[in-house]
Amino acid sequence: MPLNVVIEICAGSVESAIAAKKGGAQRIELCSALSEGGITPSQAMIEYVKRNLKIETYVLVRPRTGDFSYSRAEFEVMKSDIFSAKAKGADGIVIGMLNTDGTIDTCRMK
């Protein structure tokens, strides 16, 4: 039985997304500031990648570096970022949210 392996590359810039596609990636996780752990890319970056690269693109939604426990205001921004990314053609969203004790914030992740 053949394995269906999908090669996904985390791309922190348009240039790295182009390189990922040229290198054979079938999907990218698009973000900015990858050296800082990654944050939400700009809407223009999402649009450019979707329009020009024609590659399955999952967008990281993370408003800042640091921990993954977000305030109410940050959570509202994240929800808007999700809708905006989908409107620009994102195939999926990558997100993580924790409670202050390090457990998964299941209420907000629904």
N, C-alpha and C positions, 0 to 999 in steps of 0.2 A: 504494500500500500504506500503510494508516494506521499511525502509530507508536503503540505501546503504552507510553505514558509513565506512570510511577508517581511521584507526588509524595510524597517522604519528607521529613519535617521532624525535626530533632533537638530533642527536648523535654527541658528540664532541670528541669521541675516539673510538677505536676498541672495548674496553670493554663496553662502553655504547651502541654501536650498537648491540653487542651480547645480552646485557640485554634487549634492546628494542625488539629484535626478540623473546627472551624467554618469555617476558611479553605480547606477542600477537600483537605487531605492525605489520602492513602490509606494511608499507613504512617508510623509514627513510630519514631525511634531514641530510646529512653528512657534518661536518665541523670540524675545529680545533679551539682551543682557545675560546670555547663557553662562558667562564666566561668574555671574553673581547668583546662579541657580535658576535663572530664567524668570521673566515677567511677560505680561501680555504684550504681544507685538502691536504695532500701529495698524489701524484699519487700512491705511495705504499699502502696507507691506502684505497684509492678507490678500487684498484685492490684486496686487501685482502678481503674487505667486499663483493665485487661482487663475488669473487671466492668461498669464504667459507660460507657466510651466506645465499645466494640465497634469498635476499629480495629486493624489489623495492627500488632503491636508487636514491635520488635527491641530487646533489652536490651543495653546496654553493660556488659561485665564488665571492670572495671579497678579494682583495690583501692586505688589511690592516684594522686595526680598525679605529675608528673615523667616520667622516662623509661619505656620499655616493656620493660625488662629486669627480670625478676622473680626473687626468691629462691625456693627450694623451698617455704618456708612460704607465701609469697604465691601460688604456683602451686596449692597445695592449697586455699587459700581460694577461688581463682578457680574451681576445679573444683566446689567445693560451691556457689558462687554460680550456676554454670551449671545444675546440677541443680535448685536452688531456683527459679530464674527459669522454667525449663521447667515445674516443678510448679505455678507460679502462672499458667501459660497463655501464656508468651512464645512468639511465633511463630518467633523466631530470636534468635541471639546475635551481638553485634558484639564482636570481640576482636582485639587485636594483641599480638604478643610478639616481641621482638627479642633477639638475642644481644648481649653487651657490645660487639661490634665493629659493631653496627648492621645486621647481616644478619638475615633472618627466622629465628626459632627453629622450624625445620621439625619437629623432634622433638616439641616440646610442642604445636604447632599441629595435630597429627593428630587 
